[in-house]
Amino acid sequence: MSTGADQPAVFAAGPFSAGPLVLEPLFRPNLIIFDWHGTLVDTLDAVYASMQEVLLQLKSLDLLKNLVDEAETRTDAEARLVRYIRIYRKLHPTILAEKKHSRTELFNIIFGDNEQAKSVAHTAYNEQYRQNYGQVRPFQPGIEDYLANFAEAGIQLAVATNRSREFLEAEFRSLGDWGRFFAFTVCADEVDSYKPRPEILLEAMQKARRVSGGPVRAWYFGDSPTDMLTAWRARQQLEKNGAEDQIRGIYFNAAHWDTSWIDALLAEAPEQREPSLLPAAACASLGQLRTLLARCFLEEDEVDELASARLIDPAFPVYEPRHPPPARIEPDWHPAVARLSEPRVILFDWHATLVDTLDAMYHAVDDMLLQLDTLGLTSHLMSPSQSRTLEDARLVEHVKHYRQLHPKVRADRKISRTDIFEVLFGDDQDAKNRAHAAFTHHYRAHFGTVLPFEPGIRPMLEGLRDLGIVTGIITNRDREFFEQELAIVEDGTWVSLFDTDICGDDTQLRKPQPHQILKALDNLKRAPGRDVWYVGDSTTDIRAAAKAGVTGVFFNGAQWDQSWLIRIFPGSEQFPDKPDVVVNDFSEFWALVLACQAKIREGGRQRRR
């Protein structure tokens, strides 16, 4: 039978709006199996709150070692997600802003094919979801009318979900009388494996066959590539077994994904494609699903006039599809618009810029804060009214009352100990010196694990030296720790990569004062200027660069968005210092260096002409 299209439709980049798209001939279904979350209902708040709690437990669950190698991820975006989770134990801010991923999709990305790790993660997720679930709402307007319309057309409806039964039943009850639409439901805790294994769909089709007594022709309607892979695997299993039953995956792009990944697959030669990733068709709304069904019913050899009339009834209400979430606003201190001098010297911050030592750092800060009273530092805490942001003021108040970091600070893992001390003690240099000394004492008990902040840093540093750029380290780390950390990162292969290094105890004053940068330049026999870049991840680093009269490069490894960067770099009279440029990772930084060199050389050629 035909869908009326001789050639498969090709997706346009971005949300498609012209109508349902068909990628292979479709049969008229007598069963539609729906995914639950992200397809029929929105439980995003509970899902993401539970995911964040699970990621905070990665270390205690012994799952950090099971994170997939970044080189084995499918895309650069997935590699960045794995890296971000490894370092910060939380979801990337873009994912939190868009809220398009399901927990199954996220676990598949970060654990790959490690079924045991995913099983542990799903179990931990269910424990957390038990604390958060309850807020559930229809995913788009008019869903009850659509479900009723499909059922009136004689199509059996079902749900197959990675939700556990206890949660699905509770969410059904909160929606009122939705149970009347579905012949049955299948949950992940009732079969052997979670999606993308096909068991959940095969079980649904067995249930449908027992109800109908004849062959099952099913569509699986879901919102993620994982759903499409699950449908493909179920289809392969049915064909392998010679079953009469059939299933096709129908992709629901309600989350407004960029669908260019499907264009890329279709552009490949058929023998090179991964058909498991391609849906049979795709819709951007339930209205488009209804249109797709109507086409299939009308194009059957034996048209069911009553069912077709239900699906093409012009009196059926028109509902707006779900609108996309607000876009995350990326920083506008972007390399593409920055006006920078070609770097002759590049100095780097150490912690949270070149390397990850977050666990040890936060343990030592917590230990130091317990001693505020005995160190005589409680009375030196800043007045909240002097704080730069409301969040800074809350941190001061929390530390004053509880002698520990605010839980959000520990959860975010984005602020350095130097920035913490700046927030707590402001310009009180004596208080900061005592805090740093106590931190150093406690850090001895915790340090030892040092990882590159992201892959490819050592080749980047080697590349800078090949370009003739002088490099160095400026760190508030005391020398006893820095030298040991430098000696062990990537088996000591970084030791020869720097022309100078200045530690926190090498000068009388630490960052944000400029003394360390100026001492490094003195060692290198270089003068401060715009051709000296200082690269760091904190407001303290940018203040130090400004005071030293060098170019400040903010390394946004924590992935702050534009609104947050404006808050921490307000450019006010009290806090005037702002970065000259923001880079989100070292591939972007490397491109920036090369672009500045090319720009300077091109300018020289034009002047010579």
N, C-alpha and C positions, 0 to 999 in steps of 0.2 A: 504494500500500500504506500501511498505517497503523502508527503506533507505539503505538496504544492511548491516545493523548492528543489530544483535540480541540483543546485550546489549548496553546500553548507554555508550558512550565514557567518560572517566574520565580525567579531566584536570590535567596536570602537573603544579607544581608551576612555576610561571614565565611565560613569553610570550610563547604561543604555536606556533610552526613553521611548524609542519609536515603537516598541512592541517586543513580544517574546522572540527569541532567536533560536533557531533550530540548527543543530550541528550534525544530526543523523536522522534518518526516517524514524518516526515514532508510531507506536501502536496505541490504540484506544485503551486506556487503563480501566480495569475493574476494581483496582485498589490504589489509593494514594497513601503512602506512608510518610508522615511528616516528622522531621526533626522537631525538637521542642524549643529549647532556648535559642534565641536569635532567629527563629523562623516563625513560630506561632506566638511566643511570649517574650517579653523583655524582663529578665531577672538580672540585669547587668550590675546593679549596685551590689547585690549579694555575691554574685560571681567574682567580681573584681576584689571585693573586700576579702573574700575567702582565698583567692589566689595570692594576694599580698601576704596574708598570714602564712600560707604554705611556704612561700619563697623565703620568708624570714627564718623558717625552720630548716632550710636546706642543709646547714651544717649539722644540726642535732639529728636530722634524719639520715645523715651520712650519704647525702645525694650530690654534694658538690663534685665528688670524683666522677659521678655519672653524667655530668653535663657533656653534651656532645662536643667533639673537637670542632672549633670554628671552621676549619678547612673542609669539614664534611657537611656543612650546612648548604642549603640549596641556593641561597641568595646572600648578597652583602647585608641586606636588612636583617636576615635571620642570624648572621654571624654577629652583627652588632648587638642584637637582642641577647644572645648567649653571653657575650662579653659583659654586657651591662648587668645581667642577672648574676654572673659570677662575682662581679665586683660589689654591686650595691644590694644584692638580695631582694630586688623588687623589679616591677615591670618598668620598661622604658616609658618615659613621659608621653611619647607620641602614641603608644599603645593605650595608655590610660586616657589620653584625650580623645582618641578615635573610638575606643571600645568596640572594636570589630571582631576581635579574636575570641573564640571559645576556649574554655580551659583545656579541652581535648587537643585543640590545635596548638595551644601553647606548650603543652606537655610533649606533643609530637615534635615540635621544633627543638626544644631544649634537651630532650633525652633521646631523640632519634628512634632507633629500633630497639632500644633497651626496655623490653617489656616489664622486667622486674622493677626497674626504677620507676616506670610510669605507674605500675600497680601501687607502689609505696606512695607515690605522689597523689594518686587518685584517692587512696584511703585517707591520707592526711587532709586532702581537700574536703572530703565528706565530713570529717570531724569538724572542720572549720565552718562548712556550709550550714551545719546544724545550728551554729550560733548566729548565722546571718540571714538565712532564707526567710521568706514571708512576704517580701515585696515583689509582687508579680503582676504584670499588666499586659494586655494584648500588644503584640509587636507593632501592629499598624491599625488604623481605624477600620471598622467593618469586618473584622475577622469572623465573628459569629455569623454574619450574613453570608460570607463566602462559604464557610463550612456547611451551613444549612443548604446553600445552593448546590454544592457538589453532591451532598447526600441525596437531595431531591432528584438529581440527575442519575441516581442509581449507582453511584460510585461508593464503594466501601472505604471508610477512612480509618486510619490507625496512627499511632505515635510510636516511634522507636527512638530512644534517647539514652545517652550516657548518664542521665540522672538516675539516682537510686530510687527505688520504689517509695520509700518513706517521704522523700521530697516531692516526687511527682504527684502523689496522692494529695498531699497537703496543698500543693499549688493548684491542682484541679479544683479542690474544694473552695479555695479562695476566689476562683473565677466564676463561681455560681454553678450553672447547669451545663458546662462544657462537655461533661461526660456523655451526654446524649448523642453527640456527633460521632463518637468513635466506637467501632466494633470491639477494639481491644487496644492495649498498650503493651510495649515491651521495654523493660529497663535493663541497664547494664549489669545490675547485680543479680539478674535472672539468667544470664548466659555466662560463658566461660571467659569472654574477653571484651574489652572496650573497643569502640571504633578506633582505628579504621579496619580492624578485623571484621569479617562479614557476619559473624554469628547472630548479631542482633537483628539484621534484616532477614536472614534465613529463618530465624525463629518466627518473625512476624509473618512471613509468607506461609509457613506451615500452619500457623493459626488461621490465616485467611482461607487456606485450602480446606481446612476442617469445617469452616463456616459455609463456604460456597459449594464444596464438593466437586469443583472442576478446576481447570487450569487457572493460575493466577497471573495476571498481567499487571505488574506494579510499577508505579513511579515512586522514586524516593526523592522527596522535596526537602533540600537542606541548604544551609547558608555557607558552607565552607568547603575548601578543597578536600578536607578529610572526609566529609560526607560523600563527595563524588568518588573518592577512592574506595570507600566502603561499598558503595553501590556497584562499582566496577568489579570488586572482588567477589561480591555476591553473584553477580552476573556470570563471572568466570566459573565459579563453583557450580552453578546450575547447569551451565553448558557442558562442563566436564562430566557431570553426573547424568547427562542426557535427559534432564527434566523438561517437562512441558512448560513449567512456569518461566516467566521472563521478568526482568527488572531493568529499569533505566534510571539514571541519575538526572534530576532536574535541578539546576543550580539557581538558588535564590539570592540575588545580589541586593538584598535590602540594606546591607551595610555600606553600599556605594563604594565597593572596592574598585580600584583601577583594574579593569579586566584585560589589560594589554598582555598579561601572561598567557591568555588563551590565544590572542593574535600570534604570539611568538610560537606557540605549539603548532598552530595551523600553518604557519609559514614554513615549517620544516617538511621535508619529504615524508610521505606517509609511512615509509618503512623505518624512519628515525623518530617518529612521534612517540610520546608516552601516552597511549590512549587511556590509561588508568586515571590520568589527571583531567581528561576532557569530559564534560557533561554531555548528555544527549541533547539538552536544550537549556535555555536560561531565561529567567524572568526577573524583573526588578520590582515586582509587586504581586500581590495576590490577584489583582485585576488582570495582569498579564498572564498569570497561570490560568485564569478562567478563559481568556481568549485562546490560549494554546489548547485547552481541553475542547473548546467549541470547534476548533479547526479539525481536531482528530475525530470528533464525533460526526461532523458533517461529511468528512472525506471517507468514512467507512463504506464498504460495499453495501452493507445493509444498514441504512441510516436509522437510528432510533430517534424518531421524530419528537417524542415526548421529552427525552433526555436533552436533545439538541435545543428544543424550545426553552428549556430551563436555562441553558448556558448562553443563549443569545437573547434572552428576554430584555428588551430595551428599557423596561421599567425598573430593572435592577439598579440600585443606587450607585452613584459614582463616588468612590472614596479616594482621597489623596493618599499617595504612597508615603512611606516613612521618609522624613527629611534627614539628610546627613547631619552628623554632629558638627559643631563649630570646628574649623580647622585650627590646629595648633599653630601659633604664630612663631616662626623661627626668628632668631636674632638678626637684626639688620646691621650690626657691625660686621658685615660680611666681607670676606676676602675680595669678592668681585668689585666692591666699591671702595675699599680702603686705599688710602694713598700712603704708601710706605717706602722707606729707603731700602735699598738692597742691603741685606745683612752681611756684615763682616765678622761679627761676633754674635753667637746665640748662646745665652745662658738659660738653663732649665731649672725649674723647681724639681724636687725629687718625689716626695710622697704625693700620690693622686695625680701626678702629671706623667712622670716616666715609669713609676712603679706603684704597685698596690700593696700597702701595708696596713690596710684599714682596720683589720681585726685587732691587731696589737695596739694600734693608736687609740681606739675607742676604749679598750680595756684600761689602758694607762690613764686616760682622762677621767674615767669613772673613779678609779682608785684615788686619784689626786683630789677630786671634788669631795670625797668623803673626809678629807683632811682640812677642809677650808677653815674650820674653827681653830684647830691646833696650829695651822700655819699663820693664823692672824689675818686671813684674807677676806673674811666675811664682811667686815666693815669697809673693804675697798671695792666691793661690787658697785658697778655703775648704777645711777638712778635710771629707772626705765624711761623717764622723760627725756633722757639724753640719747636714747637708742636711735639707730638709723631707721629701723623698721619696726612694725608691730611685733613681728616674729622675734626680733632681737630682744625687745622688751619682755616678751613672754618667757624667753629663755632665762633672762636675768632673774625674773620673779620665781621661776621654777627652781633654779639652782639655789636661790636664797632660802626657799622654804624646804626643799627636799634634799639638798646637797647631792644632786645627781643631774645628769642631762635630761632634758625633756624626752620622753619616749619617741616623739616624732624625729628628733635629731638623730637618735640612734637608729631609727628605722630608715631614715633617708640616706645615712652614711655619705653625706655630700659635703660636710663642712670640716675643715682641717682643725687640728688643735690650736694652731696659731690664730685662726679666725675666731675660734671659740673664746680664746683668752682676750682677743680684741673686743669682742662683744661684751664679755664680763667685766673687763677692767679698763677699757678705753685707753686713755693716754697715761695711765698710772704705770710708769715703767718699772718701778720697784715691785709692785704687785705682780706684774707679768714675769719679771725675772724669777721671783719666788715660785710662781706657778710652773714655769718652765723647768726649774730645778727639781721640783717635786715630781713633775711628769717624767723627767729623765730617770729618777730613782725607780719609779714604777714600771717604766718601759723595759728596764732590764729583765723583768720577770715575764715579759710577753713577746718580745721581738724574736725574729728568727725566720719567718716565712716571707719571702720577697718574690713577687711575680711581676713581669712586665705588665704595664697597665693595659696594653693591647698588643696583639701580634705585630711583628714587623718593625718594632722600634729600633732594634739593633741595626738592621740594614739601613734604616733611615738615618741613624747617627753616623754610620759608616759613609753613607752618601753625602752627608753634609761635609765631612772631612775631605772626601774626594773633590768637592766643589771648592775647597780651599777655605772653608768657613771655620773659624776658631770656635770651640764649644767649651762649655763649663757647667758646673752645678752650683746653685745657690740654695741652701736648705737650712731650715731651722733645726734640723736633726743635729744632735751633738755628734762630734767626730767619732766617738767610740762606736756608735751605732751605724753611722753612715758608712764607715770604712768596711765594717763587717757585712753590711747589706750589699754594698757595691761588689764585694768579693764573692758573694754567693749567687747573685742574680744571673741566671742563665750560665751557671758553672764558671763564673768569673770572666766571661768573655767581654764584659763591659769596661773592665778596668782601664784599658788603654784608649778609651774613646773620648776622654775629656782632657782638656789642656789645663784646667784648674778646677778646684772645688773649694767652696767656702761654707763652713758649717756654722751652726748657731752659736757655738762657744768659741769661734775664731775671732769674733769682734765684740766690742763692748755692748752694742745694741743690735738686736735681731730685726728682721722684717717685722713691721712695715717701714722701719727706718732704712735708709739707703746704704748703710755702712758695708753690708756684705757684697752688694753689687759693686760698689766703688773699690773695695779691696780686691775683688776678682779682676777688675779692669786694671788696677795697679799692678797686680801680678803678671798680667798679660801685656803690660806696657801699652795700654790703649786708653784713649780718652772717652768719657761718656759722650753719647751722641745718638742720633736717630738710626745710625747703622749698627747699633747694638740693640739686640732684641732680648727681652726677658720673657720667658714663657712660663706661666703658672696658672693654677686652677682656682685661686682665691682672690678676694678683694684685697687681702694683705699683699699679695704679689703685685697687683696692679698699683697699689699705693707706693710700694717700694720702687717700682719702675719709674713712676712719675717723679718721685723725689730725687731719683738718681739722674733724671734727664735722659732716659732711654726709652725705646719703643716697648709698650706693654702689650703682650699677646695673651689674651685670656683663653686658656685651654678649657673648653666647656665639656669635659668628659662626663660631668654629672647631667648634661643635657638640660640645663635650665632653659626655659622659653623666654621670649622677648619681654613679657610683662615682669618676670622675676628679675631679669638682668637690669631692667630700668629701675627696679626697686633697690637693688644692691649697689647700682652705680647711678645714683640720681643726678650727679653733676651739680649738686647744690653747693651753697657757700660752705656749709659744714662738711660735706663729703664731695669734693669737686672732682676727684680722680676717676677717669673712665678709661676702659681699654681702647687701644688704637685699632684693634681688630679682634674678632672672636673666631676661633676654629673649634670644630666639634670632634675632630679626631686627627690622627697624625697623617693620614693620607691627604686630608685637606690642608694640613700644615705644610707638607712636602710640596704640594702643588702651589701653595702660596709662595714658598721660597723660590721655586723655579720661575713662577710668573714675575716676581720682582726682578730676578736676574735678567730675564728676557726683556722686560720693559726698559730697564736701564740701558741694556746693550742696544736696543732698538732706538732709544733716545739719542745715544751717542752716535749711531750711524747717521741719523737724520741731521744732527748738528754738523757732522763732518761734511755732509753734502752742501 
